[in-house]
Amino acid sequence: MSRRLRWIISALAMAALLWLLFAAAERALALAQRFLALPAWLQWTLGAALSVFAIAGLAVLWWLLRPRRKRRPVSAPDRGSLEQRIDQLRERGAPTGTLSAELGELDRRRASARIYVALFGEISTGKSSLIRALDPHARITTDARGGTTRAVAHYDSLLPDGRTLVLADVPGSRESGGETHEALAREEVLRAHAVVYLCAGDLNRSQAGELRWLADFGKPLVLALNKVDQWTPVERDQLLKRLREQSRGIAATVVAISAGGSERYQRPLTDGRSESVERQRKPAIDPLLQALERITAPGAAALEGLREHAVLAGLHERTGTLEAQTRAADAERIVRKYARRAIVGAMAAVAPGSDLLIQGVLAAGLTRDLAQLYGVRATEVQIEDFIRQAKLTLRTGSSIVLAVAGNALKAFPGLGTLGGGVLHAFAYALIFDSMGRALAASLAERHTLDQDDAGARLKELLADPGSNRLRQLATLTMEAWREREPPPSS
């Protein structure tokens, strides 16, 4: 385009812009004159409506254009409180060996002053090939069952500036072997100072979720698009653009690489046939090396804070899971103990539910012990109110309890012929087992003595107790009944 033509186009554009401005100003003045000619009450009404629309429009514009907030790392307790919780679990007989070993590994890596980088991603994205490219002397074990890495392996890699990194090759997500391998991978990722997330195309929903999970710990993260040699430059650029949009605010950088590896192709022969040939592709990983050099430049000491925070956060979650499992096992023992006591106390009762006052001490003890187990403060008034509400539930459902108990006993040879005494005892076992399970589940979820919630759960358990639970209660009833019978005289 010539210089003269550019000047003409610029002049026309300026003239068009000035015309639009004058037209808009003229229109605005006309509207203002018509607005001022309106009655005062209508001016105020239209002004208020226009103000509301203007504020709403500005709010929407701010919501669309506001800067994204930096993701806050997940919370983690201090090490002292975490160690105290682990010690308490150990005293209660819980298996805490892996938790203590995790703390030991945290200290060991800190003392080594080496930088650990974990390679993470789904299966078949080329992690093992990337390890070979980063450390040519690495010996990779393979497995054909949907995924190559079966355990965490560490390798040394040299950066362009001469520093050494420890690379952790972890099992791929969605790999055969299920949750065990995935948990192993996630634990190793938390132990690393930085993470390279490998993908081989657009991110699916699962991969996007994994990236968000990684971002929650605030670790330096590189998103690496592997196998870029299979796309044209235009396709590669479009894919990188989409990945940058998907990982905005999550990944520190997005790079395109080719980890190399082997490939098979059909080579034509002179006689018209073809043969399958395997060849090695040359790796191209310079962008990844430069990204790793940049994010690890602060050194192990500077990155240690985030790494320790991530490890403690993961330990906090695992400790909480073990605490919940231990409490559930303790609650099961408490409920079974009181169900057995209820069986013994109900051997001479006439009908289930009619003498709940006699069993009131047991019901209060069961409620008190479970509340103490779950750390819930329950007053005597609350306990009495819950027992009173449970009595009403049992009275209205006494026919259901009797029907369930009678049908259950018929399924166990020897129990159904023992008469009303064993039926009454079995019904009481069902009542106290259901009450204990309902209360334990409510306390675990609500962290308070919620009478309505526990009562609703009690009704559900009485109406549909489940065959396995009935079988366990029948066995418990039979054991108590046999212990009650005097031994045969010789």
Buried (B, 14 or more C-beta within 10 A) or exposed (E): EEEEEEEEEEEEEEEEEEEEEEEEEEEEEEEEEEEEEEEEEEEEEEEEEEEEEEEEEEEEEEEEEEEEEEEEBBEBBEBEEBBEBBEBBBEEEBEBEEBBEBBEEBEEBBEEEBBBBBBBBBBBBBBBBBBBBBBEEBEBEEEEEEBBBBEBBBBEBEBEEEBEBBBBBBBBBBBBBEEEBBEBBBBBBBBBBBBBBBBBBEBEEEBBEBBEEBBBBBBBBBBBBBBBBEBEEEEBEEBBEBBEEBBEEBBBBBBBBBBBBEEEEEEEEEEEEEEEEEEEBEBBBEBBBBBBBBBBEEEBEEBBEBBBBBBBBBBBEBBEEBBEEBBEEBBEEBBBBBBBBBBBBBBEBEEBBEBBEEBBEBBBBBBEBBBEBBEBEBEEEBBBBBBEBBBEBBEEBBEBBBEBBBEBBEEBEEBBEBEEBBBBBBBBBBBBBBBBBBBBBBBBEEEBBBBEBBBBBBBEBBEEBEEEBBEBBBEBBBEBBEEEEEEEEE
